[in-house]
Structures are given as C-alpha cells and as structure tokens.
Amino acid sequence: MKKIVISCGPIPAKLDSVKIITNQFKGGLAFKTAEFLQATFPLDKITIIKWSGTEITFDFDGKVVNINDVFEYYKWFEDNAETYDVFILAGAVANLTPSNPFPGKFPSHNYKVGEKFNIEFEIAPRSIDIIKQLNPYSTLIGYKLFDAKTNEELIEIGRDLLKESKANIIFANTPKGAKTEKFALTQDGAAIKLTFDEHLEMIAKLISSKFFTSAVDLDNTPKEVQHYVDMVKVFEKTFDGYGTVAFKTPIGIVTTARGHSGEPVIVYNVNYDWLVVESNKKATLNAPTLYNILENSDYDYVIHRHSFDGTLPTIPFEFPGTFEEVVAVGNESVNIEHRGYLILKKFKKINWVTYYDDFPKRYFADDKKTYSTERSLSVGGNIRVSAKYSLDPFVKDEDAINITYDDLDTMEFDFITCENAINYLTEDEIKKVIKSVAPGGVFLANTFSNIKINSTRDNEVVYYDGNFVNHYLITDNDDIIHHQFYYYDENFFRKLGFEVNFYNEGKSMIVKYSNNGE
C-alpha cells in the first residue's frame, strides 16, 4: 500500500521569534481531506504535516509531523521525498517571507506610533517544486488558490503550476469557491469541474491507480520506421498542446514524446505485469494504452484528440498512463470522459475516382492535352484522357475507348503517353506497352529520376523499401491515403530502349521509346 503524506492548515513564515506571516485559512478543508483519507486508506500509511500552532480538527491517531515555519516545511519534504509515495499539498503555505527575519523579538519600543520602516520580502521556497525531482515516480497532488476573475484565467494559472511542478493533478479554486467548486487539471489537458466531495473521490481514484514507469534506452531510429516517425511529426503540427498519435510498426509503435517535447518516440514493448514502458525516450503518458490498442487489433494507427465524437461510446474518466486506462479502453475506438476521443484507423487505399480532389495540384497538368492521331493511347490517364484510347485498370474515361492490357496483343498505336503514371506499371506491363508501338510511333512518359529512402513534404511522407515507393498522404480529417508504386532509374529505361532526357534540374526525366521499324 502506498505511503501518503498530506499537509494541512496554514504554514507560516517568521517575522521574528513570536510574530508570523500567514493567511486567513485555518485548514478546515485540508483536515476534511485528511479525514477522508483516514476512512479510505490504512491509517498507518497516512502522515499529516502541519504547523505546530494548528490543532487537528478530527480524531486522528496516525503519524503527525509538526513544523514551525515554511523553511522547516520545505526542508522536511527535501529530506523525506523519497520515503513517501503520495504527496497531497493541501496546506496554505506562506509564499512570502522576510528576507531577514528579526533575531529575537522585533524591538517595537525603539519606534514611535505611525513611524515607518522597510522590510524586504522574497518568495518562499516551494515544496511542490522539488518532490518530482527527488521522487519522479511519486504521485503529486497540488492545489492552486487564486482570486481569478474568470474560470479560464484560473485554469490557465493552475496549468502553469501543473507544468512547472510536474504534478499528477492540480486542484484550482478561488477563495470564494473553495468549499464548493474546484477544477481538476490533469497532465492530459483535462479541466474537470468538481464539487468538494467529488474532488475527494478523484484523489482516491488517483492514489489507487497503477501508473506505468519508463525504461529508457537511447538509440538511433532504424530506417524501416523512419517514415512512421515522419508521419508523427506531421501530426504534431496539428495538436494544440494535447493529444497524440501512434503507428504500429514491425518493432513496436511510434508515438509522440512526453509533453510533446522532442522527437517522436519508439515504444518497443510494454510490460503490463511490471507496469513498464520500454522505449528509446520518454513517450506520451498514453503510450501503454496506445501500444495495447495497436498490438491487439488489425489497425494501422490511432489518433487521440481533445474533442468528442458523437458516434463513439463514452467510458468514464481514467488517468492517463495508468493500467486502469489500458483496461477501460481495451482495443476499441472510444470517447474518454473529459479527455476526448481515441479513434483507431487503417490506411486508406487510393481512390482513383477522387484522385484529383484528394492529391496536391502540383501532381497534375493544368489542362488536358489533345492528341490528333486516331491511333493514340493514354496509359493510366485517369479521367483526363484526350487520346482516342484509354488504358486504365481503375478509372474509365467517358470520352475515350477503354481497353485492357490483353487488347494490346492485337493493337498498335502511333502515339502512347503515360504521363506521371509509368511508375504504376510493372516491368512486364511496360514491355507489353512497348510492343504495341507501331512502326514510326513513340511511347512517351515522364517520371522522377532519383529516390530518397525517406522524405517529407508538407502533409506527405515517402518511404522507399527497396521494392516499392510507399506514399502516405495525411488528410485534414486525420485519414491517411497509402499507395505504392515502382521506382525505375535511368539505366532501367535505357536497357528497354528508351531515350532519357533530364529536366527540372535533373530531378525528373522524360523517357521516349521510338519504334523505328527495324
């Protein structure tokens, strides 16, 4: 069972040996929280730390630590951070302290009534800042009291503290609403409005949750998963600070880094018995759930955004990075209460009918070309064919005579064009088209001249696996269109009898096969 410490009541700063600086709160709500803990968890696991001048307001027989000021308070956490599992910082800690407290009692007899003097103050040390540094795997629960004008301002300030302290949760409230209303701010971006009693239940849920830890082993990214890394980077541009994406790969999953800080992360394995995430860097808190989803389904990737999908079932809130989240989500697309959706997706096949609407305009010529010869053929021309004949296994053209590869055995053509499509043809198909070139006729195509193993442009990622060029187009609705084609270099075309000419600074080629009738 986890060891819990909760701070209660005011934690003052000393002005002199008898005077203190504190606030008006007496600790009633913090002691109510401690009383709830006593009723929920074993007493011998609970410690209350408080100012020596504060009386506990309920019958408590557990361990009590008394301190005299904010510096003793800070020092106690510094010395004991590694010996507790859960830290609930509910005490009203003085954040201002005199830089030089008066030794002994302030000599007021040396001053007249109304006489002014200066006292220099400084910001007191904050225990919440050191706990995660000293005990990274502890559960840290903090509070932010601020007299904000709006809930949005309160949430923003609370999130700043959450980020700075690396707390698991911050409960933010105003002085006026402390007894009735709090906002629970979690690491996954949720801002949950709670009553006081609901916030107690949230604390119990957090303490009882089983969190994963990370086993990090830095290494280089294997080439075969670099394109998944590149796709995560494309998605990163679309997140507003929260949310994540993960791709299934041959060696695990690739997902975002913890807090979206740094390069994407490879998660090689998740040990669900030992609650350990094995990765090359610290992965998103959602990594155990994402890994489980993809390893136990036939989906290609999963996307998590902080909005809700009305078509999906909604499951109760679970803390990110916990075993409970893994179990609750399973391997289905769901909404998570207060946290948005998780949607499993497969790569979509290219739709040749909507090709011109889906893909960037740079892939297409501005106008349809017109070919005057009666024996003209367009291969792979989609719906923009102006030749007399069209050979496209995917799309039929209403303005042309559509034929098949088998028809080539009995037909000849004076002019064959294969603009931007020759890489979709197999070597045998190219040879078959060559045989249908009539004496004096030509077969003309354009293509790219070289290929990188991995490349990225805007929302497109390309990966050459040695056999196929894999092209991924990421759309605005988080779909990914994946299709494959061949890479043929200059030597390939020359061996088949093509003339090769380069253009576009050598990046592209025009290849021309001429049947000279020999």
TIDREN-126460 format. One line per field, with one value per residue (C-alpha): residue number from 1; chain; x, y, z; residue in one letter. Coordinates in Angstrom, 2 decimals, padded with zeros to 5 digits, m for minus. Layout:
<drenkes>
num = NUM_... $
chaine = A_... $
x = X_... $
y = Y_... $
z = Z_... $
residu = A_... $
</drenkes>
This chain:
<drenkes>
num = 1_2_3_4_5_6_7_8_9_10_11_12_13_14_15_16_17_18_19_20_21_22_23_24_25_26_27_28_29_30_31_32_33_34_35_36_37_38_39_40_41_42_43_44_45_46_47_48_49_50_51_52_53_54_55_56_57_58_59_60_61_62_63_64_65_66_67_68_69_70_71_72_73_74_75_76_77_78_79_80_81_82_83_84_85_86_87_88_89_90_91_92_93_94_95_96_97_98_99_100_101_102_103_104_105_106_107_108_109_110_111_112_113_114_115_116_117_118_119_120_121_122_123_124_125_126_127_128_129_130_131_132_133_134_135_136_137_138_139_140_141_142_143_144_145_146_147_148_149_150_151_152_153_154_155_156_157_158_159_160_161_162_163_164_165_166_167_168_169_170_171_172_173_174_175_176_177_178_179_180_181_182_183_184_185_186_187_188_189_190_191_192_193_194_195_196_197_198_199_200_201_202_203_204_205_206_207_208_209_210_211_212_213_214_215_216_217_218_219_220_221_222_223_224_225_226_227_228_229_230_231_232_233_234_235_236_237_238_239_240_241_242_243_244_245_246_247_248_249_250_251_252_253_254_255_256_257_258_259_260_261_262_263_264_265_266_267_268_269_270_271_272_273_274_275_276_277_278_279_280_281_282_283_284_285_286_287_288_289_290_291_292_293_294_295_296_297_298_299_300_301_302_303_304_305_306_307_308_309_310_311_312_313_314_315_316_317_318_319_320_321_322_323_324_325_326_327_328_329_330_331_332_333_334_335_336_337_338_339_340_341_342_343_344_345_346_347_348_349_350_351_352_353_354_355_356_357_358_359_360_361_362_363_364_365_366_367_368_369_370_371_372_373_374_375_376_377_378_379_380_381_382_383_384_385_386_387_388_389_390_391_392_393_394_395_396_397_398_399_400_401_402_403_404_405_406_407_408_409_410_411_412_413_414_415_416_417_418_419_420_421_422_423_424_425_426_427_428_429_430_431_432_433_434_435_436_437_438_439_440_441_442_443_444_445_446_447_448_449_450_451_452_453_454_455_456_457_458_459_460_461_462_463_464_465_466_467_468_469_470_471_472_473_474_475_476_477_478_479_480_481_482_483_484_485_486_487_488_489_490_491_492_493_494_495_496_497_498_499_500_501_502_503_504_505_506_507_508_509_510_511_512_513_514_515_516_517_518 $
chaine = A_A_A_A_A_A_A_A_A_A_A_A_A_A_A_A_A_A_A_A_A_A_A_A_A_A_A_A_A_A_A_A_A_A_A_A_A_A_A_A_A_A_A_A_A_A_A_A_A_A_A_A_A_A_A_A_A_A_A_A_A_A_A_A_A_A_A_A_A_A_A_A_A_A_A_A_A_A_A_A_A_A_A_A_A_A_A_A_A_A_A_A_A_A_A_A_A_A_A_A_A_A_A_A_A_A_A_A_A_A_A_A_A_A_A_A_A_A_A_A_A_A_A_A_A_A_A_A_A_A_A_A_A_A_A_A_A_A_A_A_A_A_A_A_A_A_A_A_A_A_A_A_A_A_A_A_A_A_A_A_A_A_A_A_A_A_A_A_A_A_A_A_A_A_A_A_A_A_A_A_A_A_A_A_A_A_A_A_A_A_A_A_A_A_A_A_A_A_A_A_A_A_A_A_A_A_A_A_A_A_A_A_A_A_A_A_A_A_A_A_A_A_A_A_A_A_A_A_A_A_A_A_A_A_A_A_A_A_A_A_A_A_A_A_A_A_A_A_A_A_A_A_A_A_A_A_A_A_A_A_A_A_A_A_A_A_A_A_A_A_A_A_A_A_A_A_A_A_A_A_A_A_A_A_A_A_A_A_A_A_A_A_A_A_A_A_A_A_A_A_A_A_A_A_A_A_A_A_A_A_A_A_A_A_A_A_A_A_A_A_A_A_A_A_A_A_A_A_A_A_A_A_A_A_A_A_A_A_A_A_A_A_A_A_A_A_A_A_A_A_A_A_A_A_A_A_A_A_A_A_A_A_A_A_A_A_A_A_A_A_A_A_A_A_A_A_A_A_A_A_A_A_A_A_A_A_A_A_A_A_A_A_A_A_A_A_A_A_A_A_A_A_A_A_A_A_A_A_A_A_A_A_A_A_A_A_A_A_A_A_A_A_A_A_A_A_A_A_A_A_A_A_A_A_A_A_A_A_A_A_A_A_A_A_A_A_A_A_A_A_A_A_A_A_A_A_A_A_A_A_A_A_A_A_A_A_A_A_A_A_A_A_A_A_A_A_A_A_A_A_A_A_A_A_A_A_A_A_A_A_A_A_A_A_A_A_A_A_A_A_A_A_A_A_A_A_A_A_A_A_A_A_A_A_A_A_A_A $
x = 000.00_001.23_002.53_000.64_001.56_m000.84_m000.08_m002.85_m003.55_m001.51_002.26_003.58_006.74_008.50_008.77_010.56_010.66_006.96_005.32_004.39_003.04_000.25_m003.19_m006.74_m007.29_m007.28_m007.06_m010.62_m010.89_m007.43_m008.29_m011.55_m009.48_m007.18_m010.22_m011.47_m008.06_m008.16_m011.54_m010.39_m006.80_m004.90_m004.16_m000.57_000.13_m001.02_001.06_m000.17_002.36_001.23_002.32_002.89_000.33_m002.52_m004.84_m006.12_m009.89_m010.79_m009.79_m006.53_m004.24_m001.77_001.68_001.86_004.81_004.89_006.96_007.47_007.69_007.85_011.59_011.20_008.30_010.43_013.34_011.12_009.98_013.55_014.62_011.60_010.55_011.99_010.22_006.61_004.56_001.80_002.11_m001.04_m000.04_m003.27_m001.69_m001.99_001.72_003.06_004.60_006.10_008.80_011.00_014.46_015.98_013.66_014.39_016.57_014.58_011.52_011.12_012.18_008.94_009.92_012.51_009.78_007.00_003.38_002.99_006.71_007.50_010.26_011.01_011.04_012.38_010.39_011.14_009.23_009.45_010.77_008.04_007.99_005.94_008.93_011.28_009.15_009.17_012.86_013.64_010.96_009.97_007.58_005.63_002.03_001.94_m001.33_m001.23_m003.64_m003.79_m005.78_m006.18_m008.77_m009.22_m011.79_m012.80_m012.63_m010.45_m007.88_m007.94_m007.45_m004.58_m002.76_m003.38_m001.97_001.17_001.72_000.93_003.59_006.20_005.85_005.17_002.32_m000.14_m003.06_m003.70_m006.96_m007.59_m010.16_m010.88_m011.10_m014.85_m015.47_m013.01_m015.74_m017.99_m016.11_m012.71_m011.19_m009.16_m006.34_m004.61_m001.47_m003.53_m005.15_m008.48_m010.15_m012.86_m015.28_m015.89_m017.64_m015.52_m016.72_m016.11_m012.58_m012.08_m013.21_m010.81_m007.94_m008.85_m009.02_m005.60_m003.99_m005.45_m004.39_m001.42_000.94_003.46_007.13_009.61_012.69_014.57_017.31_018.51_019.47_019.22_015.97_016.02_015.46_012.45_010.45_011.69_008.60_006.39_008.50_007.97_004.20_004.12_005.94_003.27_000.56_002.50_001.79_m001.94_m002.01_m002.70_m000.50_m002.58_m003.44_m001.27_m000.95_000.67_001.58_002.03_005.49_007.45_009.32_006.57_004.82_005.98_004.26_004.78_007.23_006.15_004.73_005.39_008.99_011.48_011.48_008.88_009.46_009.76_008.00_009.48_007.40_005.07_005.27_001.78_002.75_005.57_003.94_006.99_007.14_010.30_011.23_014.11_012.89_010.05_006.83_003.44_001.56_m000.95_001.73_000.64_m002.93_m001.85_000.50_m002.19_m004.70_m002.39_m000.81_m004.22_m006.02_m005.50_m005.49_m002.55_m002.67_m004.66_m005.33_m006.24_m007.69_m009.32_m012.72_m015.63_m017.02_m020.76_m020.62_m018.41_m019.27_m018.03_m016.18_m015.57_m012.52_m009.28_m005.90_m003.51_m000.57_m002.37_m003.22_m006.83_m006.83_m005.49_m008.26_m011.04_m010.13_m009.34_m008.82_m011.86_m012.46_m013.96_m014.51_m012.88_m014.90_m013.26_m010.33_m011.58_m011.57_m009.30_m010.02_m008.42_m007.76_m006.48_m004.58_m006.99_m006.38_m006.12_m009.45_m008.64_m012.05_m011.43_m007.67_m007.72_m009.62_m007.54_m003.98_m001.97_m002.46_001.25_000.87_m001.42_m001.10_m003.23_m005.09_m005.92_m003.64_m005.14_m003.66_m004.70_m003.77_m006.55_m004.21_m003.32_m003.36_m003.19_m002.00_m003.01_m004.61_m007.40_m010.31_m008.23_m007.68_m007.71_m006.32_m008.55_m007.95_m007.50_m005.89_m006.53_m007.50_m009.01_m010.93_m012.86_m012.91_m016.25_m014.57_m012.25_m012.36_m011.35_m009.14_m007.23_m003.68_m004.94_m006.15_m002.58_m001.77_m003.82_m003.48_m000.83_m000.56_001.27_001.47_001.33_001.55_001.96_002.21_003.00_001.81_004.61_005.75_002.46_003.21_005.14_008.15_006.09_003.33_005.84_007.24_003.73_003.02_006.32_005.26_002.12_004.06_003.50_006.43_007.27_005.34_006.55_005.88_006.41_006.39_007.77_008.97_011.28_014.99_016.07_014.55_015.36_014.71_012.70_011.35_008.65_006.84_004.01_001.46_003.12_005.61_007.51_009.39_011.28_011.57_013.74_010.80_008.12_007.82_005.28_003.45_001.36_m000.95_m002.31_m005.67_m007.38_m009.70_m006.77_m007.16_m004.01_m004.11_m001.39_m000.41_002.63_004.42_007.74_010.99_012.71_016.07_017.78_019.53_016.25_014.76_017.87_018.02_014.48_015.46_014.18_015.87_016.26_016.33_016.51_014.68_013.70_017.37_017.90_015.13_012.83_013.13_011.30_011.64_010.87_010.66_010.66_009.78_011.97_010.57_013.77 $
y = 000.00_003.49_005.80_009.10_012.48_015.42_018.96_020.74_024.20_027.37_027.07_030.48_032.48_034.01_037.76_037.47_034.99_035.48_037.05_035.14_035.91_033.67_033.81_033.65_029.96_027.62_024.33_023.08_021.72_020.16_018.37_017.23_015.75_014.05_012.64_011.21_009.60_008.02_006.48_005.25_004.03_002.27_004.67_003.51_004.70_008.29_011.19_014.72_017.54_020.83_023.97_023.33_026.02_024.29_021.77_018.78_019.09_015.38_012.26_011.20_008.55_008.41_009.97_013.76_015.97_019.47_022.23_025.86_027.74_027.48_026.75_023.76_022.64_022.79_021.03_018.20_017.44_017.74_015.12_012.80_012.99_009.59_007.81_008.53_007.51_010.12_013.82_015.91_019.54_020.92_023.24_027.01_027.75_031.28_032.27_035.48_035.50_038.27_038.03_038.71_037.84_039.85_037.93_037.58_039.80_042.90_045.95_047.91_050.02_051.74_053.13_055.68_055.11_055.73_055.58_053.76_051.29_048.87_045.08_043.25_040.20_037.34_034.40_031.43_028.08_025.79_022.14_021.28_022.20_019.56_016.48_015.16_015.97_013.82_011.16_011.11_008.18_009.57_010.77_014.54_016.35_020.13_023.00_026.45_029.14_032.33_035.07_034.84_036.92_034.04_030.26_030.42_032.55_030.20_027.13_028.75_029.65_026.18_024.57_026.66_025.17_021.68_022.04_023.64_021.09_018.01_017.21_014.48_016.78_020.33_021.37_025.03_027.18_030.72_031.77_032.28_028.87_026.75_024.88_024.20_024.14_023.05_022.43_019.24_019.85_016.73_016.11_015.11_018.53_017.82_020.56_018.87_020.89_019.12_019.63_019.27_015.71_014.80_016.10_013.72_010.81_011.96_011.90_008.36_007.28_008.78_007.18_003.79_003.99_001.93_004.08_002.87_003.77_004.17_002.13_004.35_003.05_005.69_004.53_005.55_005.30_002.27_003.23_000.95_003.04_006.50_007.12_006.48_009.00_011.47_010.93_011.58_014.85_015.83_015.16_017.07_020.29_019.72_019.28_022.31_021.07_017.97_014.84_012.22_009.72_006.29_003.99_000.23_m000.75_m004.01_m003.19_m001.71_001.64_005.15_007.94_011.43_012.33_013.13_016.63_016.86_017.71_016.48_013.88_011.09_008.02_004.33_002.13_m001.34_m003.09_m002.54_m004.95_m004.94_m007.17_m004.90_m001.68_m000.68_001.12_000.16_002.91_004.89_008.09_009.06_008.52_010.18_009.14_007.39_005.02_001.87_002.27_003.08_000.11_m002.25_m001.00_m001.48_m004.76_m006.36_m005.12_m005.04_m001.24_000.78_003.82_005.52_009.23_010.96_014.45_016.51_016.71_014.28_012.09_011.65_008.28_006.64_005.16_007.13_005.49_007.02_009.19_007.39_008.95_008.82_006.48_004.02_000.34_001.32_003.38_000.39_m001.88_000.69_001.50_m002.04_m002.06_m000.13_003.45_005.39_008.77_009.12_011.38_014.82_013.75_013.41_010.53_007.69_006.56_003.54_003.87_001.91_003.35_004.08_002.86_005.47_006.34_006.94_008.45_011.26_011.38_014.93_016.18_014.35_014.96_018.19_020.08_020.01_016.41_017.38_019.27_022.39_021.30_018.13_017.56_016.83_014.17_014.37_010.87_008.32_005.66_007.47_005.77_007.15_004.68_005.43_008.71_008.59_010.82_013.39_011.38_013.15_010.26_008.09_005.10_004.80_002.01_002.46_m000.52_001.73_004.52_004.54_007.67_008.58_010.41_007.58_003.96_001.97_m001.07_m003.61_m004.95_m008.03_m005.78_m004.63_m008.04_m007.18_m003.37_m000.85_002.84_005.75_007.71_006.39_008.65_007.63_010.96_010.61_007.01_004.81_004.06_002.26_m000.21_m003.41_m004.15_m006.70_m004.14_m001.60_m004.20_m005.02_m001.34_m001.10_m003.97_m002.07_000.91_000.97_001.44_005.12_005.55_006.70_005.88_008.95_009.21_011.36_010.28_011.19_010.49_009.56_008.48_009.06_006.29_008.73_012.15_014.51_017.39_019.24_016.51_013.83_011.17_008.90_005.72_003.53_m000.01_m001.34_m002.81_m000.14_003.57_003.99_007.29_008.49_011.49_012.77_014.49_017.18_014.64_012.51_009.87_008.59_007.55_004.99_003.70_002.04_002.33_001.37_003.27_002.95_004.62_005.85_002.54_000.62_002.69_002.68_m001.13_m001.24_001.05_004.37_007.70_009.57_013.34_015.16_018.34_020.17_020.50_016.79_015.76_014.49_012.54_012.39_008.89_008.21_004.91_005.14_002.26_002.90_m000.09_m002.11 $
z = 000.00_m000.84_001.89_001.91_003.38_003.43_004.53_006.41_007.77_007.42_007.03_008.15_007.59_010.60_011.01_014.35_017.23_018.05_015.01_011.89_008.41_007.25_005.63_006.90_006.17_009.16_007.29_007.70_004.15_004.26_007.53_005.97_003.14_005.66_007.49_004.19_003.59_007.04_006.26_002.84_003.29_006.11_008.96_009.36_005.81_006.39_007.74_008.44_008.31_009.83_011.67_015.35_016.22_014.39_016.04_014.08_013.82_013.93_015.83_014.15_015.56_012.70_012.37_012.77_011.83_013.35_011.76_012.81_009.52_005.75_005.73_008.07_005.92_002.76_004.48_005.67_002.12_000.89_003.45_003.13_m000.52_m001.31_001.56_000.52_m002.50_m002.45_m001.63_m001.11_m000.64_000.77_003.32_002.93_002.64_003.00_m000.30_001.07_003.72_005.15_003.62_007.03_009.94_013.07_015.54_018.73_019.05_016.89_019.03_018.70_021.73_019.53_017.24_017.68_016.65_012.92_012.24_009.00_008.22_005.38_005.47_002.43_001.34_m001.02_m002.49_m000.15_m001.42_m002.77_m001.78_m004.82_m007.00_m005.59_m004.98_m008.55_m008.84_m005.82_m006.37_m010.08_m009.74_m006.81_m007.07_m006.55_m005.82_m005.57_m005.02_m006.56_m004.78_m006.79_m006.87_m010.64_m012.48_m014.76_m014.74_m017.84_m016.02_m013.02_m015.24_m017.13_m013.91_m012.50_m015.64_m015.31_m011.84_m013.16_m015.84_m013.59_m010.79_m012.98_m010.60_m011.49_m010.77_m009.60_m007.95_m008.70_m006.94_m005.85_m002.17_m002.58_m004.14_m002.15_m000.26_m003.23_m006.53_m007.83_m011.24_m011.52_m014.02_m015.30_m017.31_m020.33_m020.55_m018.88_m016.82_m014.77_m012.65_m009.33_m006.03_m002.90_m002.30_m005.95_m005.62_m002.67_m004.83_m007.56_m005.05_m004.00_m007.65_m008.35_m005.30_m006.23_m009.87_m011.05_m013.08_m015.62_m015.38_m018.22_m019.05_m021.50_m023.78_m026.22_m029.69_m033.34_m035.27_m037.61_m041.25_m041.56_m039.06_m040.05_m042.20_m039.16_m037.24_m040.09_m040.01_m036.26_m036.97_m039.49_m036.91_m034.23_m036.14_m035.69_m031.90_m029.70_m026.87_m026.08_m028.00_m029.63_m032.47_m032.63_m035.52_m035.50_m036.80_m037.12_m033.88_m031.68_m032.00_m032.83_m030.94_m029.51_m026.76_m023.20_m023.22_m026.97_m026.12_m028.66_m031.39_m031.71_m029.57_m030.40_m027.83_m028.26_m025.63_m022.70_m019.76_m018.28_m015.35_m014.19_m015.50_m017.52_m020.88_m022.78_m025.22_m026.66_m024.95_m022.62_m024.51_m024.11_m020.98_m023.23_m024.59_m022.67_m023.93_m027.50_m027.56_m026.29_m028.86_m031.83_m030.72_m030.20_m033.29_m037.04_m037.21_m038.52_m036.24_m033.51_m033.06_m029.78_m029.81_m027.09_m028.69_m028.69_m031.44_m031.18_m032.94_m030.31_m026.89_m023.87_m020.99_m017.53_m016.89_m016.19_m015.52_m018.49_m018.11_m015.84_m016.06_m015.42_m018.62_m020.60_m019.29_m019.75_m023.36_m024.48_m028.24_m029.43_m030.55_m027.61_m026.04_m022.61_m020.32_m020.03_m022.23_m025.80_m028.24_m029.25_m032.82_m034.45_m038.16_m041.11_m044.02_m046.86_m050.38_m053.05_m054.66_m058.30_m058.96_m056.45_m057.12_m058.49_m055.45_m052.85_m054.01_m054.28_m057.53_m058.35_m059.49_m062.35_m065.60_m065.84_m068.97_m070.81_m073.77_m077.18_m079.47_m083.11_m084.19_m084.39_m083.01_m079.74_m076.35_m072.81_m070.18_m066.60_m067.62_m065.05_m066.13_m068.03_m071.20_m074.58_m076.59_m078.75_m076.46_m072.70_m070.70_m067.01_m064.85_m062.16_m063.92_m067.18_m069.33_m070.91_m073.81_m074.88_m075.97_m072.93_m073.47_m071.35_m071.36_m073.21_m076.03_m076.63_m078.14_m081.23_m081.40_m082.50_m081.68_m083.26_m080.01_m076.44_m073.43_m069.82_m068.00_m064.29_m064.38_m065.68_m062.13_m061.51_m064.30_m063.71_m065.90_m067.84_m068.39_m069.70_m072.10_m073.29_m073.99_m075.91_m078.18_m079.15_m080.51_m084.28_m086.70_m086.65_m083.41_m079.97_m076.32_m074.11_m070.34_m067.56_m064.13_m061.26_m061.68_m058.16_m054.86_m051.21_m048.71_m046.59_m047.44_m046.19_m047.83_m046.12_m045.32_m047.46_m046.37_m048.76_m047.91_m050.38_m049.02_m051.85_m053.72_m053.65_m053.12_m050.31_m050.45_m047.48_m047.81_m044.48_m044.94_m042.90_m041.24_m039.98_m042.70_m044.35_m048.01_m048.68_m052.11_m053.65_m056.96_m058.52_m058.86_m062.23_m062.74_m065.90_m066.56_m066.38_m069.20_m071.36_m071.21_m072.59_m075.47_m074.15_m074.80_m071.49_m071.06_m067.74_m066.71_m063.53_m062.52_m063.01_m060.64_m063.41_m066.64_m069.94_m071.37_m075.01_m076.83_m080.63_m082.94_m085.95_m087.73_m087.52 $
residu = M_K_K_I_V_I_S_C_G_P_I_P_A_K_L_D_S_V_K_I_I_T_N_Q_F_K_G_G_L_A_F_K_T_A_E_F_L_Q_A_T_F_P_L_D_K_I_T_I_I_K_W_S_G_T_E_I_T_F_D_F_D_G_K_V_V_N_I_N_D_V_F_E_Y_Y_K_W_F_E_D_N_A_E_T_Y_D_V_F_I_L_A_G_A_V_A_N_L_T_P_S_N_P_F_P_G_K_F_P_S_H_N_Y_K_V_G_E_K_F_N_I_E_F_E_I_A_P_R_S_I_D_I_I_K_Q_L_N_P_Y_S_T_L_I_G_Y_K_L_F_D_A_K_T_N_E_E_L_I_E_I_G_R_D_L_L_K_E_S_K_A_N_I_I_F_A_N_T_P_K_G_A_K_T_E_K_F_A_L_T_Q_D_G_A_A_I_K_L_T_F_D_E_H_L_E_M_I_A_K_L_I_S_S_K_F_F_T_S_A_V_D_L_D_N_T_P_K_E_V_Q_H_Y_V_D_M_V_K_V_F_E_K_T_F_D_G_Y_G_T_V_A_F_K_T_P_I_G_I_V_T_T_A_R_G_H_S_G_E_P_V_I_V_Y_N_V_N_Y_D_W_L_V_V_E_S_N_K_K_A_T_L_N_A_P_T_L_Y_N_I_L_E_N_S_D_Y_D_Y_V_I_H_R_H_S_F_D_G_T_L_P_T_I_P_F_E_F_P_G_T_F_E_E_V_V_A_V_G_N_E_S_V_N_I_E_H_R_G_Y_L_I_L_K_K_F_K_K_I_N_W_V_T_Y_Y_D_D_F_P_K_R_Y_F_A_D_D_K_K_T_Y_S_T_E_R_S_L_S_V_G_G_N_I_R_V_S_A_K_Y_S_L_D_P_F_V_K_D_E_D_A_I_N_I_T_Y_D_D_L_D_T_M_E_F_D_F_I_T_C_E_N_A_I_N_Y_L_T_E_D_E_I_K_K_V_I_K_S_V_A_P_G_G_V_F_L_A_N_T_F_S_N_I_K_I_N_S_T_R_D_N_E_V_V_Y_Y_D_G_N_F_V_N_H_Y_L_I_T_D_N_D_D_I_I_H_H_Q_F_Y_Y_Y_D_E_N_F_F_R_K_L_G_F_E_V_N_F_Y_N_E_G_K_S_M_I_V_K_Y_S_N_N_G_E $
</drenkes>
